[in-house]
Amino acid sequence: MTCESALSFFLQKHVEKNTRKRYLALLETKKGKLKFLRELDHHFASHLIHVGKVFELPLSIWNSPCYLFSSREIFGQEWSSLDQAYKNASLEGGWLILEKSGKGGIFRPEDKIDDEILIISQALLTKNFRETHPR
């Protein structure tokens, strides 16, 4: 799955309807993508729906290849695992790290380490996952 399709899938499942349409439209142009990345600093969190927010991610998600989206103008940077992207993500600026299928990830608003949001799709929530990452 490309970074654009993973992000689109995530937005379809986890962002409120009106904002989702706007974000999906932004992804169609280079300038729009930069605008979307700036949203990660302050506005993105307020548009996430509560379904899928969890306290822990399964180890399988932490070990999955992923994409990093950051307000520091990083759009869809590939990483071998969500764990590696998480450890290397900037402490400055907001970011979203998505597992390559778009079914799980972590969002951190700008300069708010304590406000991280772990998100996983409903399909993965129904699976029994016992092993979690010791963040």
Secondary structure, 3 states (H helix, E strand, C coil): CCHHHHHHHHHHHHECHHHHHHHHHHCCCHHHHHHHHHHHHHCHHHHECCCCEECCCEHHHHCCCEEEEECCCEEEEEECCHHHHHHHCCCCCCEEEEECCCCEEEEECCCCHHHCEEEECHHHHCCCCCCECCC
